[in-house]
Amino acid sequence: MIIGFIGLGIMGKPMAKNLIKAGHALIVYDVIAAPVAELVEAGAKAAASARDVAAQCALVITMLPNSPHVKAAVLGPNGVIEGARPGTIVVDMSSIAPLASREMAGELAKKGIEMLDAPVSGGEPKAIDGTLAIMVGGNEAVFDKVKDVLLKMGSSAVLCGDIGAGNVTKLANQIIVAGNIAAMSEALVLAAKAGVDPERVFNAIKGGLAGSTVLNAKAPMVLEGNYKPGFRIELHIKDLQNALDTAHEVGVPIPLTSQVMEAMQALKVEGKQGQDHGGLIQFYERLAGVKVRKGAVR
């Protein structure tokens, strides 16, 4: 299958590469030239615009930062909607507001174009090794047509409901991840301040009820002081803002999420928004006047 892929950032680039490895022909587009050149070297063909991608492909995947970027690529000038034919399937794998997914799906449907929202979880490491968790919203028959393609990028692809349900599920995921990182941060800062080696605390608790995928992924990084982004703080802020907006729309208070959001906003003010979201621990370190590091209590 010839697949169009729009958006070759931290996540999109390895996802596109996995499709090439699986034997698919790819036509790619990004506003930044370097990742396009890298994909062309890997075997893809470059397109001149999102419209150009859609004109050549029956399946178009988008992986972009936020709702405005996806709407511009799909509905804007030289967008997917201008190049796609009736029967084209658009799979947006970005993490955006559910309302934006529904709005775009409605506009595309007027031209006979199908859409799924299919955000992912797992960050850059799982994008690279093709084991992302993919949460999908949309028509079941359309999902069945593309499920095998999705499973070349992820270890699971679950249909969660109608269009927008994928992004609602992703918002739930991001609330839980943010809460996990905040709880881990408080716990390890407490250990360090109390004079107990935080690495030993991590090793002692990771196999118990407090253990989690988030803890196992982020604790080793923060113990090294490594905040190289797998998923940037600024992107998690974007997701939590979408979660807050959606929660307010449907009448659900999410006070814990609000607190974590403000901690992330404080790091953004300090210019740390480009760091990995595990860097949230720095907010708690500053409050307690202690650094959490491997093998030492400081």
NUDRENVO-253322 format. One record per residue (C-alpha): residue number from 1; x, y, z. Coordinates in pm, whole numbers, plus 50000, padded with zeros to 5 digits. Layout:
# residues N
num:NUM xx:X yy:Y zz:Z
...
//
This chain:
# residues 298
num:1 xx:50000 yy:50000 zz:50000
num:2 xx:50116 yy:50353 zz:49920
num:3 xx:50077 yy:50556 zz:50237
num:4 xx:50100 yy:50931 zz:50283
num:5 xx:50267 yy:51052 zz:50601
num:6 xx:50253 yy:51418 zz:50712
num:7 xx:50459 yy:51525 zz:51013
num:8 xx:50807 yy:51385 zz:51070
num:9 xx:50895 yy:51504 zz:51419
num:10 xx:51022 yy:51312 zz:51720
num:11 xx:50736 yy:51065 zz:51690
num:12 xx:50639 yy:51081 zz:51325
num:13 xx:50983 yy:51013 zz:51182
num:14 xx:51040 yy:50674 zz:51349
num:15 xx:50677 yy:50576 zz:51289
num:16 xx:50717 yy:50647 zz:50919
num:17 xx:51042 yy:50451 zz:50911
num:18 xx:50868 yy:50150 zz:51062
num:19 xx:50611 yy:50158 zz:50781
num:20 xx:50895 yy:50154 zz:50528
num:21 xx:51057 yy:49862 zz:50711
num:22 xx:50722 yy:49680 zz:50689
num:23 xx:50731 yy:49710 zz:50311
num:24 xx:50499 yy:50003 zz:50249
num:25 xx:50577 yy:50273 zz:49994
num:26 xx:50563 yy:50615 zz:50161
num:27 xx:50502 yy:50964 zz:50030
num:28 xx:50603 yy:51213 zz:50301
num:29 xx:50572 yy:51580 zz:50379
num:30 xx:50693 yy:51810 zz:50655
num:31 xx:50753 yy:52184 zz:50675
num:32 xx:51110 yy:52107 zz:50787
num:33 xx:51334 yy:51975 zz:50512
num:34 xx:51584 yy:51768 zz:50714
num:35 xx:51353 yy:51483 zz:50826
num:36 xx:51202 yy:51467 zz:50477
num:37 xx:51551 yy:51416 zz:50333
num:38 xx:51617 yy:51147 zz:50593
num:39 xx:51299 yy:50961 zz:50497
num:40 xx:51379 yy:50991 zz:50128
num:41 xx:51717 yy:50833 zz:50199
num:42 xx:51530 yy:50551 zz:50375
num:43 xx:51319 yy:50492 zz:50065
num:44 xx:51027 yy:50735 zz:50079
num:45 xx:50922 yy:50985 zz:49816
num:46 xx:50892 yy:51355 zz:49905
num:47 xx:50576 yy:51554 zz:49835
num:48 xx:50545 yy:51929 zz:49786
num:49 xx:50248 yy:51979 zz:50021
num:50 xx:49981 yy:51800 zz:50221
num:51 xx:49757 yy:51833 zz:49917
num:52 xx:50023 yy:51663 zz:49703
num:53 xx:50040 yy:51375 zz:49952
num:54 xx:49665 yy:51321 zz:49949
num:55 xx:49647 yy:51333 zz:49570
num:56 xx:49875 yy:51029 zz:49552
num:57 xx:49752 yy:50814 zz:49841
num:58 xx:49435 yy:50636 zz:49951
num:59 xx:49557 yy:50641 zz:50312
num:60 xx:49700 yy:50957 zz:50469
num:61 xx:49849 yy:50963 zz:50820
num:62 xx:49911 yy:51287 zz:51007
num:63 xx:50133 yy:51321 zz:51315
num:64 xx:50154 yy:51686 zz:51420
num:65 xx:50194 yy:51887 zz:51742
num:66 xx:49846 yy:52024 zz:51814
num:67 xx:49496 yy:52093 zz:51684
num:68 xx:49580 yy:52408 zz:51480
num:69 xx:49863 yy:52228 zz:51298
num:70 xx:49641 yy:51932 zz:51208
num:71 xx:49354 yy:52156 zz:51096
num:72 xx:49591 yy:52354 zz:50875
num:73 xx:49735 yy:52038 zz:50719
num:74 xx:49397 yy:51875 zz:50666
num:75 xx:49155 yy:52162 zz:50595
num:76 xx:49381 yy:52457 zz:50510
num:77 xx:49513 yy:52587 zz:50177
num:78 xx:49703 yy:52309 zz:49998
num:79 xx:49567 yy:52074 zz:50263
num:80 xx:49464 yy:51712 zz:50247
num:81 xx:49101 yy:51797 zz:50172
num:82 xx:49204 yy:51967 zz:49846
num:83 xx:49393 yy:51665 zz:49714
num:84 xx:49201 yy:51367 zz:49851
num:85 xx:48945 yy:51174 zz:49649
num:86 xx:48621 yy:51023 zz:49784
num:87 xx:48707 yy:50703 zz:49970
num:88 xx:49042 yy:50834 zz:50098
num:89 xx:49107 yy:50752 zz:50464
num:90 xx:49275 yy:51009 zz:50688
num:91 xx:49421 yy:50877 zz:51014
num:92 xx:49525 yy:51156 zz:51248
num:93 xx:49770 yy:51013 zz:51503
num:94 xx:49835 yy:51348 zz:51670
num:95 xx:49720 yy:51417 zz:52027
num:96 xx:49464 yy:51694 zz:51988
num:97 xx:49132 yy:51816 zz:52125
num:98 xx:48847 yy:51568 zz:52062
num:99 xx:48626 yy:51853 zz:51938
num:100 xx:48884 yy:51937 zz:51670
num:101 xx:48882 yy:51574 zz:51553
num:102 xx:48504 yy:51579 zz:51522
num:103 xx:48508 yy:51910 zz:51337
num:104 xx:48762 yy:51787 zz:51081
num:105 xx:48583 yy:51455 zz:51035
num:106 xx:48263 yy:51644 zz:50960
num:107 xx:48426 yy:51859 zz:50694
num:108 xx:48601 yy:51562 zz:50533
num:109 xx:48280 yy:51358 zz:50529
num:110 xx:48116 yy:51624 zz:50308
num:111 xx:48365 yy:51519 zz:50038
num:112 xx:48334 yy:51145 zz:50100
num:113 xx:48662 yy:51124 zz:50293
num:114 xx:48677 yy:50900 zz:50601
num:115 xx:48869 yy:50993 zz:50917
num:116 xx:48993 yy:50821 zz:51231
num:117 xx:49158 yy:50985 zz:51529
num:118 xx:49433 yy:50753 zz:51654
num:119 xx:49666 yy:50915 zz:51908
num:120 xx:49947 yy:50711 zz:52056
num:121 xx:50122 yy:50653 zz:52387
num:122 xx:50476 yy:50535 zz:52452
num:123 xx:50697 yy:50827 zz:52357
num:124 xx:50998 yy:50822 zz:52129
num:125 xx:51142 yy:50485 zz:52248
num:126 xx:50824 yy:50297 zz:52159
num:127 xx:50783 yy:50494 zz:51837
num:128 xx:51130 yy:50372 zz:51740
num:129 xx:51075 yy:50006 zz:51825
num:130 xx:50717 yy:50000 zz:51691
num:131 xx:50543 yy:49915 zz:52020
num:132 xx:50318 yy:50219 zz:52065
num:133 xx:49974 yy:50187 zz:52223
num:134 xx:49726 yy:50327 zz:51969
num:135 xx:49383 yy:50455 zz:52077
num:136 xx:49133 yy:50493 zz:51793
num:137 xx:48804 yy:50670 zz:51739
num:138 xx:48584 yy:50634 zz:51433
num:139 xx:48388 yy:50393 zz:51218
num:140 xx:48463 yy:50025 zz:51289
num:141 xx:48465 yy:49926 zz:50920
num:142 xx:48723 yy:50198 zz:50845
num:143 xx:48929 yy:50091 zz:51147
num:144 xx:48932 yy:49732 zz:51020
num:145 xx:49075 yy:49851 zz:50687
num:146 xx:49376 yy:50019 zz:50847
num:147 xx:49435 yy:49814 zz:51163
num:148 xx:49713 yy:49608 zz:51008
num:149 xx:49895 yy:49928 zz:50908
num:150 xx:49859 yy:50069 zz:51259
num:151 xx:50006 yy:49752 zz:51404
num:152 xx:50324 yy:49813 zz:51206
num:153 xx:50373 yy:50115 zz:51433
num:154 xx:50229 yy:49983 zz:51758
num:155 xx:50188 yy:49669 zz:51964
num:156 xx:49818 yy:49743 zz:52017
num:157 xx:49544 yy:49933 zz:51836
num:158 xx:49210 yy:49954 zz:52015
num:159 xx:48889 yy:50106 zz:51881
num:160 xx:48753 yy:50314 zz:52170
num:161 xx:48435 yy:50453 zz:52013
num:162 xx:48320 yy:50709 zz:51759
num:163 xx:48537 yy:50987 zz:51617
num:164 xx:48700 yy:51180 zz:51901
num:165 xx:48704 yy:50878 zz:52135
num:166 xx:49068 yy:50811 zz:52056
num:167 xx:49166 yy:51157 zz:52177
num:168 xx:48944 yy:51134 zz:52485
num:169 xx:49127 yy:50811 zz:52569
num:170 xx:49463 yy:50979 zz:52511
num:171 xx:49367 yy:51262 zz:52746
num:172 xx:49284 yy:51004 zz:53013
num:173 xx:49622 yy:50845 zz:52947
num:174 xx:49803 yy:51176 zz:52981
num:175 xx:49628 yy:51258 zz:53308
num:176 xx:49747 yy:50927 zz:53452
num:177 xx:50103 yy:50970 zz:53320
num:178 xx:50129 yy:51324 zz:53460
num:179 xx:49999 yy:51210 zz:53798
num:180 xx:50247 yy:50921 zz:53802
num:181 xx:50542 yy:51149 zz:53728
num:182 xx:50432 yy:51395 zz:53996
num:183 xx:50388 yy:51120 zz:54257
num:184 xx:50726 yy:50968 zz:54165
num:185 xx:50887 yy:51310 zz:54198
num:186 xx:50741 yy:51375 zz:54542
num:187 xx:50841 yy:51029 zz:54662
num:188 xx:51203 yy:51042 zz:54544
num:189 xx:51249 yy:51398 zz:54669
num:190 xx:51117 yy:51286 zz:55009
num:191 xx:51363 yy:50997 zz:55014
num:192 xx:51660 yy:51217 zz:54924
num:193 xx:51567 yy:51486 zz:55177
num:194 xx:51524 yy:51222 zz:55448
num:195 xx:51874 yy:51089 zz:55379
num:196 xx:51779 yy:50768 zz:55198
num:197 xx:51937 yy:50681 zz:54863
num:198 xx:51657 yy:50740 zz:54607
num:199 xx:51800 yy:50473 zz:54374
num:200 xx:51755 yy:50212 zz:54648
num:201 xx:51404 yy:50338 zz:54711
num:202 xx:51325 yy:50295 zz:54340
num:203 xx:51468 yy:49943 zz:54333
num:204 xx:51274 yy:49850 zz:54647
num:205 xx:50933 yy:49970 zz:54530
num:206 xx:50934 yy:49906 zz:54156
num:207 xx:50824 yy:49544 zz:54194
num:208 xx:50538 yy:49627 zz:54428
num:209 xx:50202 yy:49794 zz:54395
num:210 xx:50364 yy:50134 zz:54338
num:211 xx:50553 yy:50000 zz:54038
num:212 xx:50446 yy:50119 zz:53693
num:213 xx:50565 yy:50161 zz:53336
num:214 xx:50602 yy:50533 zz:53406
num:215 xx:50815 yy:50472 zz:53716
num:216 xx:51040 yy:50225 zz:53533
num:217 xx:51086 yy:50461 zz:53238
num:218 xx:51136 yy:50790 zz:53424
num:219 xx:51308 yy:50708 zz:53754
num:220 xx:51635 yy:50591 zz:53592
num:221 xx:51641 yy:50912 zz:53387
num:222 xx:51588 yy:51149 zz:53678
num:223 xx:51841 yy:50959 zz:53890
num:224 xx:52097 yy:51046 zz:53621
num:225 xx:51971 yy:51404 zz:53586
num:226 xx:51886 yy:51318 zz:53226
num:227 xx:51604 yy:51527 zz:53085
num:228 xx:51669 yy:51462 zz:52717
num:229 xx:51321 yy:51474 zz:52565
num:230 xx:51135 yy:51160 zz:52477
num:231 xx:50817 yy:51358 zz:52538
num:232 xx:50862 yy:51729 zz:52602
num:233 xx:50709 yy:51920 zz:52893
num:234 xx:50554 yy:52166 zz:52646
num:235 xx:50369 yy:51883 zz:52472
num:236 xx:50240 yy:51747 zz:52801
num:237 xx:50121 yy:52098 zz:52887
num:238 xx:49933 yy:52098 zz:52556
num:239 xx:49771 yy:51763 zz:52639
num:240 xx:49675 yy:51868 zz:52991
num:241 xx:49523 yy:52191 zz:52856
num:242 xx:49314 yy:51983 zz:52616
num:243 xx:49219 yy:51758 zz:52910
num:244 xx:49115 yy:52057 zz:53122
num:245 xx:48918 yy:52214 zz:52835
num:246 xx:48740 yy:51886 zz:52758
num:247 xx:48670 yy:51818 zz:53125
num:248 xx:48519 yy:52163 zz:53167
num:249 xx:48307 yy:52117 zz:52854
num:250 xx:48151 yy:51797 zz:52991
num:251 xx:48136 yy:51906 zz:53355
num:252 xx:48412 yy:51699 zz:53516
num:253 xx:48637 yy:51858 zz:53782
num:254 xx:48999 yy:51736 zz:53757
num:255 xx:49176 yy:51916 zz:54043
num:256 xx:49484 yy:51692 zz:54059
num:257 xx:49549 yy:51751 zz:53689
num:258 xx:49521 yy:52125 zz:53748
num:259 xx:49791 yy:52109 zz:54015
num:260 xx:50032 yy:51914 zz:53794
num:261 xx:49962 yy:52154 zz:53509
num:262 xx:50069 yy:52449 zz:53725
num:263 xx:50393 yy:52271 zz:53822
num:264 xx:50470 yy:52218 zz:53452
num:265 xx:50382 yy:52580 zz:53378
num:266 xx:50634 yy:52689 zz:53643
num:267 xx:50907 yy:52493 zz:53462
num:268 xx:50800 yy:52651 zz:53134
num:269 xx:50850 yy:52996 zz:53288
num:270 xx:51207 yy:52885 zz:53370
num:271 xx:51266 yy:52792 zz:53005
num:272 xx:51257 yy:52416 zz:53064
num:273 xx:50958 yy:52338 zz:52842
num:274 xx:51181 yy:52155 zz:52591
num:275 xx:51295 yy:51901 zz:52850
num:276 xx:51149 yy:51555 zz:52901
num:277 xx:50836 yy:51554 zz:53115
num:278 xx:51030 yy:51352 zz:53372
num:279 xx:51203 yy:51683 zz:53439
num:280 xx:50893 yy:51774 zz:53639
num:281 xx:51092 yy:51648 zz:53939
num:282 xx:51291 yy:51973 zz:53930
num:283 xx:50984 yy:52160 zz:54055
num:284 xx:50974 yy:51941 zz:54366
num:285 xx:51352 yy:51946 zz:54409
num:286 xx:51345 yy:52323 zz:54421
num:287 xx:51068 yy:52327 zz:54681
num:288 xx:51262 yy:52090 zz:54907
num:289 xx:51611 yy:52223 zz:54836
num:290 xx:51749 yy:51884 zz:54739
num:291 xx:51872 yy:51704 zz:54423
num:292 xx:51768 yy:51348 zz:54344
num:293 xx:52064 yy:51162 zz:54195
num:294 xx:52178 yy:50803 zz:54154
num:295 xx:52392 yy:50658 zz:54430
num:296 xx:52406 yy:50971 zz:54640
num:297 xx:52198 yy:51188 zz:54868
num:298 xx:52257 yy:51559 zz:54804
//
